[in-house]
Amino acid sequence: MNLKHQDAPCDLTRKTGKDSLIYEIESLQPGNNTTTYYAMELAAKRIKYVRKHYAHNSPATKYYIFLLTDGLDNASPQVAKEEKMCLFERTPEQYQNRVQRKLKSAMGLFHKNLFEVYPYVYKGHDLQKAQADNTKTKEEFDNYLKSEMSCFRYASHGEAPEVIVKEDLDDIAAALTEKFEQTTYTFRVPRSYAGKTIRMTLNNSQNQEIKFTAKVKKSLFTYTLTDIELLTPGVSFVGSKNTKPLKADKSRIKEDKVNAFFVLEDLRYGGYKYDLTGLKFTQEYNDAKHGIWQTNTEYVEVKENSIDTYFLVVIDGSYSLDGGQELYEKTIKSKKPTHLAREKKIATDMIDVLDVNKQSKKAAKKGTSPKTKKK
């Protein structure tokens, strides 16, 4: 961490990058004690380094940290002092505040980037025993865990993700996959449409039509879509269930003086991820004066040319995942998968979900009909 140069991130658009990351995950070895605070401080500093030296402070880059842990911290202050991260030993409470400061400073001053931390707690042997020893109900103990680990919650914009507590690693895997398996659709609206109502229609290769209307409003610093009305039942995206306006992407204001760009996050159809394969789209506009819908024949879909997401997975590799070193070794001898092995599997499965090349091939295969193949 104290070297001037750090290695580049693993590039999942290249096979060598994917193989390198999988190798690093598979090489992880278990150990005693849990140093979650220290690991998260390293993660925050790594995020800051990548932002400066590899993303070159691009405001379009999104950052994520995914934390998988099975318990409370018991050694970070000592390790941080030994590794010269801290000159003096901190109390656990002081280190919690330290982690929050490091997360908040990772994006720098006046940032526009999205940076979110997702803490997932596996309620394994140690935590279940602690709950029983303290005669706490599941709800009481889970609330205690969420309170103790609230220092890991962070979001640069909006409300920070909640601490997720699960008693099964499969549930954590499902929650992580759901986060990654989201459709994000970006579209442009001419700034000259301010004061008008637009109607967007999307239709994919499965003939799933999404249609909605919204009013385009201009304020002093940005453009917003208000009065959004979904005309298709079962359709949703982030913000569609409340009355808040959808603000334009500020990072694109300087690159395009004619259009405003809007992003639909987690676009779903019937509760499931909306597939953009074979997408056809139309944009119409209507002014209050004439009440006539007209098609924007010059509308062009936004094509994203770069992958601008950087993520870190912080994995707890302590023996306590399996109830201690003795039980871990027994699990190894029985040739059953250890909980650390299952955590590694979760991480590698995440890579498959994020693998752009793999997902593109899957989408192309899914969207190809026999007639298309013939042509």
C-alpha positions in Angstrom: 0.0 0.0 0.0 2.9 2.4 0.7 4.5 2.0 -2.8 4.2 4.8 -5.3 3.1 2.4 -8.0 0.3 -0.2 -7.9 -0.8 -2.8 -10.5 -3.5 -2.0 -12.9 -7.0 -3.4 -12.3 -7.9 -6.7 -13.9 -9.7 -5.9 -17.2 -12.7 -8.2 -17.6 -13.0 -7.3 -21.3 -9.8 -9.3 -21.8 -9.4 -13.0 -21.1 -6.0 -12.5 -19.5 -7.6 -10.1 -17.0 -10.4 -12.5 -16.1 -8.0 -15.4 -15.7 -5.7 -13.3 -13.5 -8.6 -12.3 -11.2 -9.8 -15.8 -10.9 -6.3 -17.0 -10.1 -6.0 -14.4 -7.3 -9.4 -15.5 -5.8 -8.5 -19.2 -6.0 -5.2 -18.5 -4.3 -6.7 -17.0 -1.2 -5.8 -19.0 2.0 -7.7 -19.1 5.3 -6.3 -17.7 8.5 -7.2 -16.7 12.1 -8.8 -13.5 13.3 -10.9 -11.0 11.4 -9.5 -7.6 10.2 -12.5 -6.1 8.3 -11.8 -2.5 9.3 -8.2 -2.7 8.0 -9.3 -4.5 4.8 -11.9 -1.9 4.1 -9.4 0.9 4.7 -7.1 -0.7 2.1 -10.1 -1.1 -0.3 -11.0 2.6 0.1 -7.4 3.6 -0.6 -7.2 1.3 -3.6 -10.4 2.9 -5.0 -8.8 6.4 -4.6 -5.6 5.2 -6.4 -7.5 3.7 -9.3 -9.7 6.8 -9.6 -6.6 9.0 -9.9 -4.1 6.8 -11.9 -6.3 4.6 -14.1 -9.7 6.2 -14.4 -8.0 9.7 -14.5 -10.7 11.2 -12.5 -13.4 10.5 -15.1 -16.7 11.6 -13.7 -18.5 8.8 -15.6 -16.7 5.9 -13.8 -18.7 4.1 -11.2 -17.1 2.4 -8.1 -18.4 -0.4 -5.9 -17.0 -2.4 -2.9 -18.7 -5.6 -2.0 -17.9 -6.9 1.5 -18.4 -10.5 2.5 -17.7 -11.2 6.1 -18.9 -13.6 8.8 -18.3 -11.6 11.9 -17.1 -8.7 13.9 -13.6 -7.3 13.8 -11.1 -8.4 16.4 -7.6 -7.4 15.2 -7.6 -4.4 12.8 -6.1 -1.9 15.3 -3.1 -4.1 16.0 -2.5 -5.1 12.4 -2.8 -1.4 11.2 -0.2 -0.4 13.7 2.2 -3.3 12.7 1.8 -2.4 9.0 2.5 1.3 9.7 -1.0 2.3 8.6 -1.6 4.0 11.9 1.1 5.5 14.2 -1.0 4.8 17.3 -3.3 1.9 18.1 -7.0 2.8 17.6 -10.0 1.6 19.6 -12.6 -0.3 17.6 -14.9 2.7 17.8 -12.1 5.0 16.5 -11.4 2.6 13.7 -15.1 2.6 12.7 -15.0 6.3 12.3 -11.7 6.0 10.4 -13.2 3.6 7.9 -16.1 6.1 7.2 -13.6 8.9 6.7 -11.6 6.9 4.2 -14.7 5.9 2.2 -15.9 9.5 2.1 -12.5 10.8 0.9 -12.1 8.1 -1.8 -13.8 10.2 -4.5 -12.1 13.5 -3.6 -13.7 16.9 -3.3 -16.5 18.0 -5.7 -16.9 14.5 -7.1 -19.7 13.4 -9.4 -19.0 9.7 -9.3 -21.3 7.0 -8.1 -19.5 5.1 -5.3 -21.4 2.5 -3.2 -20.5 -0.1 -0.6 -22.5 -3.2 -0.2 -21.9 -5.0 3.2 -23.0 -8.7 3.3 -22.8 -10.6 6.6 -22.8 -14.3 6.7 -24.4 -15.3 10.0 -22.3 -18.5 10.5 -21.3 -20.6 13.5 -19.7 -17.9 15.5 -22.5 -15.4 15.2 -25.2 -17.9 15.8 -23.4 -19.1 18.9 -23.1 -15.4 20.1 -26.8 -14.9 19.5 -27.7 -18.0 21.6 -25.2 -17.2 24.4 -26.8 -13.7 24.7 -30.3 -15.1 24.5 -31.2 -12.7 21.7 -34.0 -13.2 19.2 -33.0 -13.3 15.5 -34.4 -9.8 15.0 -32.6 -8.3 18.0 -29.2 -9.9 17.1 -29.5 -9.0 13.4 -30.2 -5.4 14.4 -27.2 -5.4 16.7 -25.0 -6.7 13.8 -26.4 -4.0 11.4 -25.6 -1.3 14.0 -22.1 -2.6 14.6 -21.3 -2.8 10.9 -23.0 0.5 9.9 -19.6 2.0 9.4 -19.2 0.0 6.2 -22.3 1.6 4.7 -21.6 4.3 2.2 -23.0 5.9 -1.0 -21.7 9.0 -2.7 -25.2 9.8 -3.9 -28.5 9.0 -2.2 -29.1 6.6 0.7 -26.3 4.0 1.4 -27.1 0.3 0.9 -28.3 -1.5 4.0 -26.2 -4.1 5.8 -27.5 -7.5 4.6 -27.5 -10.3 7.1 -28.1 -13.9 5.9 -27.7 -17.3 7.5 -27.0 -19.0 4.1 -24.2 -18.2 1.7 -26.5 -19.1 -1.2 -28.8 -16.2 -0.1 -25.8 -13.8 -0.2 -24.9 -15.2 -3.7 -28.4 -14.5 -4.9 -28.4 -11.0 -3.5 -25.1 -10.2 -5.2 -26.2 -11.7 -8.5 -29.4 -9.6 -8.4 -27.4 -6.5 -7.9 -25.2 -7.2 -10.9 -27.9 -8.5 -13.2 -29.5 -5.2 -13.8 -30.3 -3.4 -17.0 -29.2 0.2 -17.3 -30.6 2.1 -20.3 -29.3 5.6 -21.3 -31.3 7.8 -23.7 -31.0 11.3 -24.9 -33.5 14.1 -25.1 -33.0 17.3 -27.1 -32.6 20.2 -24.8 -35.0 22.1 -27.1 -37.8 19.9 -25.8 -37.9 21.8 -22.5 -41.5 22.4 -21.7 -42.7 19.6 -23.9 -43.9 16.1 -23.0 -42.0 13.1 -24.5 -43.1 9.5 -25.0 -40.5 6.8 -25.1 -41.2 3.3 -26.6 -38.8 0.4 -26.3 -39.3 -3.0 -27.8 -36.9 -5.9 -27.5 -36.5 -9.2 -29.5 -39.0 -10.9 -27.1 -41.6 -8.3 -28.1 -41.7 -6.8 -24.6 -42.8 -3.3 -25.1 -42.1 -0.6 -22.6 -43.8 2.8 -22.9 -43.7 5.8 -20.7 -44.3 9.6 -20.9 -42.6 12.4 -19.0 -42.4 16.2 -19.0 -39.0 17.8 -19.8 -38.1 20.7 -17.5 -35.1 23.0 -17.5 -33.7 24.5 -14.3 -30.8 26.8 -13.8 -28.2 24.0 -13.6 -29.7 20.9 -15.2 -32.6 19.2 -17.0 -35.1 16.9 -15.4 -38.0 14.5 -16.4 -41.1 15.1 -14.2 -44.5 13.6 -14.0 -43.2 10.2 -15.3 -46.1 8.0 -16.2 -45.6 4.3 -17.0 -48.0 3.2 -19.7 -46.9 -0.5 -19.5 -48.0 -2.6 -16.5 -45.3 -4.4 -14.6 -42.5 -2.1 -15.7 -40.2 -0.4 -13.1 -36.8 1.3 -12.8 -35.1 3.1 -9.9 -37.2 6.1 -8.9 -40.3 5.0 -10.9 -42.3 4.2 -7.8 -42.0 7.7 -6.2 -42.6 11.3 -7.3 -39.0 12.4 -7.5 -37.9 13.8 -10.9 -35.3 12.0 -13.0 -32.3 14.3 -13.3 -30.1 14.4 -16.3 -26.6 12.9 -16.1 -24.4 15.9 -15.2 -21.2 14.2 -16.4 -22.4 14.5 -20.0 -23.4 18.2 -20.0 -20.1 19.4 -21.4 -19.7 16.6 -24.0 -23.0 17.4 -25.8 -24.4 20.9 -26.0 -27.6 19.8 -27.8 -28.9 16.9 -25.7 -29.6 16.0 -22.1 -28.9 12.4 -21.1 -31.1 10.3 -18.7 -30.3 6.9 -17.2 -32.9 4.3 -16.3 -31.3 2.2 -13.5 -32.4 -1.4 -12.9 -35.0 -1.5 -15.7 -37.4 -4.4 -15.2 -40.2 -6.0 -17.1 -42.6 -8.1 -15.0 -40.2 -8.1 -12.1 -37.3 -9.4 -14.2 -34.3 -7.8 -15.8 -35.3 -6.2 -19.1 -33.3 -7.7 -22.0 -32.0 -5.1 -24.4 -31.3 -7.6 -27.1 -32.6 -6.5 -30.5 -33.9 -3.3 -29.1 -36.0 -1.0 -31.2 -37.0 2.4 -30.0 -38.9 5.5 -30.8 -39.1 8.9 -29.2 -42.1 11.3 -29.6 -42.8 14.7 -28.4 -45.9 16.8 -27.7 -46.3 20.4 -26.8 -49.3 21.6 -24.8 -50.2 24.2 -27.4 -51.2 21.8 -30.2 -51.6 18.4 -28.4 -50.2 16.5 -31.3 -47.6 13.7 -31.0 -44.7 13.9 -33.4 -41.9 11.4 -33.9 -38.3 12.5 -33.3 -37.0 11.0 -36.6 -33.4 12.1 -35.8 -33.3 10.2 -32.5 -30.2 8.0 -32.2 -29.6 5.5 -29.5 -26.8 6.2 -27.1 -23.9 3.9 -27.7 -21.6 3.3 -24.8 -18.0 2.8 -26.1 -16.3 2.1 -22.8 -16.7 0.0 -19.7 -16.6 2.4 -16.8 -17.2 0.3 -13.7 -14.5 -0.6 -11.1 -15.4 -3.0 -8.3 -13.6 -4.6 -5.4 -14.7 -7.7 -3.5 -13.4 -7.9 0.1 -13.6 -11.5 1.3 -13.4 -12.7 4.9 -11.1 -15.8 4.9 -11.1 -16.5 8.6 -11.4 -20.1 9.9 -14.5 -19.0 11.8 -16.5 -19.4 8.6 -16.5 -23.1 9.3 -16.5 -22.8 13.1 -12.8 -22.8 13.6 -9.6 -24.3 12.2 -10.3 -27.8 13.5 -13.7 -28.0 11.8 -12.2 -26.4 8.7 -9.6 -29.1 8.4 -12.2 -31.8 9.1 -14.3 -30.4 6.2 -11.2 -30.5 3.9 -10.6 -34.2 4.9 -14.2 -35.0 4.2 -13.8 -33.5 0.7 -16.8 -31.3 1.2 -16.6 -27.6 0.1 -15.5 -25.3 2.9 -17.3 -22.0 3.4 -14.2 -20.2 2.1 -14.5 -22.3 -1.0 -18.1 -21.3 -1.4 -17.2 -17.6 -0.9 -14.6 -18.0 -3.7 -17.3 -19.6 -5.9 -19.6 -16.6 -5.2 -16.8 -14.2 -6.3 -16.0 -16.1 -9.5 -19.7 -16.4 -10.3 -19.9 -12.6 -10.0 -17.1 -12.4 -12.6 -19.2 -14.4 -15.1 -22.1 -12.1 -14.5 -19.9 -9.1 -15.2 -18.0 -10.6 -18.1 -19.0 -8.3 -20.9 -17.7 -10.6 -23.7 -19.6 -13.6 -22.3 -22.8 -11.7 -21.8 -22.6 -10.2 -25.3 -22.3 -13.7 -26.8 -25.1 -15.0 -24.6 -27.4 -12.1 -25.7 -26.5 -12.5 -29.3 -27.3 -16.2 -29.2 -30.5 -15.6 -27.3 -31.7 -13.0 -29.8 -30.9 -14.9 -33.0 -33.8 -16.6 -34.7 -33.5 -19.4 -37.3 -34.4 -16.9 -40.0 -31.6 -14.6 -39.0 -29.1 -17.4 -39.0 -30.2 -18.3 -42.5 -29.6 -14.8 -43.7 
